Structures are given as structure tokens and as C-alpha cells.
Amino acid sequence: MHRLHLKSLVMLMFLSLVCGGMAGAASSKDERNLEREAKRLSDTAAKPDGEKAVLKELSSTFKTGEPAIRSLRDRTPGYGEVAIVLSLAQTLPGGATDANVQKVLALQQGPPVMGWGQVARQLNVKLGRIVSQVRKTANNTNREIKSDHARAGKTPKEAPQQEQRQEKTAPDAPNVHLNDGKSLNRGRAQ
């Protein structure tokens, strides 16, 4: 009987280690994805007109004023981290208020200093949800920048290509095709 109890205890300890290790591996994957998306958003902010678009998107997504976002940016390494902090604060009761933002920052900056996965666990939030929110913010920001460029006209890279195409085909020349050695005029009548 005692031997059966000991085997059960050993088996339970083994299962808890295996399951705990799998949860840690999933968390580290989510943390890597979160860091990648945060870097992507910070890189977008570094582009021309990028900071303006990032501020606009963060402000509308989290219902926070641009001055508060700029202030938060001064306390974090980049706009990607701002999006992480606001996403985590938004999951707390009351949403992304200043008090909730301070709570998230206090957890992350310690002591002890915690990674975003540990902060999410402390707040009982699945990190995958935060990854999705930061990815969505980055995608919307990039989409906004592209549509702004489209409204303003062609990008500088596209402009020379358009001129080259116009030089190759004269707009007034009829299209001439050869069929068994005979030319066939297509287009305007002459």
C-alpha cells in the first residue's frame, strides 16, 4: 500500500514537471512573438510619417490621448512596448487608465524585473491575446501609412517606373501586329 502511494506521488510530480515545462515553452514562444511584433511596431514608428500613424492608431485603439502616449513612450524603449503596456492595462477593470498603466509598468520594472509573460501571468491574462492586439495595431498602422501614400500619389520608387512605361509606348501610335508577314492595324482608324 505504501509502495503504491509512493508511485502515485512520483507520477504526479513527473506530470506536473512535464506540464509545467510545456506551459513555459508555450509562454516563451508567445514572448518571442510579442517581442517581434513590438519591434515591428517600433520600426514602423521610425519610418517617415510612421510616428504620426502609430500615435493615431494607439490613441484610437486604446481611447488614450496622444500626450499620454508620448509620456508613456518616454518611459519605455519604443512604441511596441507602449502597445504592450496599453494592451495589458486594457484587460484590467476600468481599461487602459493611468492607474492600470502604472500597475503594469510597476509589475514589469520590478523589483524583481519581469518579462512580459510573467506580467501577463500575474494579471491572469493569456499572452497570445496581447500578441494579437499588438500585431493588429502594427497591421493597422502600416495599412494607414500605405493608404496615406496612395492618397498623396505614387511613392518616389514608383514614379520613375511610370515615366519609363510612358516613354516605351507612344500614346498616339496605333497598335500594329504581324500576321503571316502582313501588318494588322489595331486601334484608331487612320
Summary of the structure (lengths in Angstrom):
residues: 190
radius of gyration: 28.1
end to end distance: 106.2
largest distance: 106.2
contacts: 489
relative contact order: 0.10
helix: 71%
strand: 5%
